[in-house]
Amino acid sequence: MARFVLVHGGWHGGWCFRWLAEELENRGHHVASPDLPCEEVGLTPLDYAREVGPQPDAIVVGHSLGGFTIPHIEAGARVYLAALPPLERGEIKDCFVEGFGGAVRDIRDRSYWPDADTAAARMYPDCSRPQSDWAFAQLRRQARLDPIPAPFGPRDVVIATLQDAAVDPDWQIRTARTHGARVIELDSGHSPFLTQPDELANILSSLD
């Protein structure tokens, strides 16, 4: 059995992996889902990685903005789930679906979602309303985080989410293939750990 470390994306916390963690544990795997200090201004992906610590025996899964963090974590393997890989900013400038959102900012320049309706429509459109409301109630503010380019390629796995309303699915696949990463396609939105935890757990288990 494998050990998984699940690294969340912007605004979220380890809580978002609740049902995925249960599915993985039911399959006999060990799971950790740490909280990153996303509300703290002035940090870098290296600071986030230090919060997680080295995980040389684990499959480290980074969701969305978590893709900036996982290449800086010592890992047995890395999986990019609907994620932004650690590339130059010019390569990721067109990654988001037009009209995605998350651009409202507070006086400390941290982005946030202003209300549950907006989050449901733009970030969680494939979730049930109870699912999106549950998630929205736990969202935090996200300080700016700039990528630090790092190796990304044949040793990495990309799970591309084909109905994603946040990170463009075609961009996910094209970027992964350009860099030689292995691509696994999942017919889901941006948050399959909420909508398809069983299917996602099956995919991750197959990587063991």
C-alpha positions, 0 to 999 in steps of 0.5 A, spaced: 500 500 500 502 507 498 502 513 502 499 519 499 500 526 501 495 531 498 496 538 497 491 543 496 490 549 492 488 556 493 483 558 498 482 551 500 485 547 506 486 539 507 479 539 509 477 539 502 480 532 501 476 529 506 472 524 502 478 522 497 482 521 504 476 516 506 476 512 499 484 512 499 484 509 506 478 504 505 483 501 500 489 500 505 493 507 503 496 512 508 494 519 507 496 526 510 493 532 507 496 538 511 494 545 511 498 550 507 499 558 510 495 561 504 493 567 508 500 569 510 503 575 505 510 574 502 511 567 502 513 563 496 512 555 494 519 554 498 515 556 504 509 552 503 514 546 501 517 547 508 510 546 511 509 539 508 516 537 509 520 531 505 516 526 503 521 521 500 516 515 501 510 518 498 506 520 492 505 527 493 499 530 489 498 537 488 491 540 486 490 547 482 495 552 485 498 546 489 502 545 483 507 550 485 508 547 491 509 540 490 516 540 486 519 543 492 517 537 496 522 531 496 517 525 494 517 518 491 512 521 485 508 527 484 501 528 481 499 534 478 491 534 479 488 540 475 494 543 477 499 549 475 505 546 474 512 549 476 513 553 469 515 560 468 509 565 468 509 566 461 507 559 460 501 559 465 498 566 463 493 563 459 491 557 464 485 559 466 478 559 463 475 566 461 471 568 467 473 563 472 473 569 478 477 569 484 480 576 482 476 580 488 482 582 493 482 585 500 487 591 502 493 586 503 492 584 496 489 577 498 484 574 493 477 571 495 471 569 493 465 574 495 459 569 496 457 562 496 453 564 489 459 566 486 463 560 488 458 555 486 457 558 479 464 559 477 469 554 482 464 549 483 459 548 477 459 541 477 458 540 485 451 539 488 449 546 492 450 542 499 457 540 496 459 547 494 456 551 500 460 546 505 466 548 501 465 555 501 464 556 508 471 553 509 475 557 504 480 562 506 483 568 503 489 566 498 496 571 498 499 572 492 504 566 490 509 566 484 511 560 481 519 558 482 520 554 476 522 547 477 523 540 473 517 538 470 516 532 465 517 525 464 517 523 471 510 526 473 503 524 472 498 529 470 490 528 471 487 532 467 480 534 468 476 535 462 470 539 465 474 544 469 471 551 469 477 553 472 484 551 469 483 550 462 482 542 460 486 543 453 491 547 456 492 542 462 493 536 456 497 540 452 502 543 457 503 536 460 505 533 453 509 539 451 513 537 457 513 529 456 509 528 463 504 522 463 497 524 462 491 521 465 484 524 463 478 524 468 471 526 466 470 531 472 470 538 474 476 542 478 474 538 484 473 531 483 475 530 490 468 532 492 464 530 486 468 523 484 472 521 490 471 514 488 474 514 481 479 519 483 482 514 488 482 508 483 486 512 479 491 514 484 491 507 487 493 505 480 499 509 481 502 505 487 
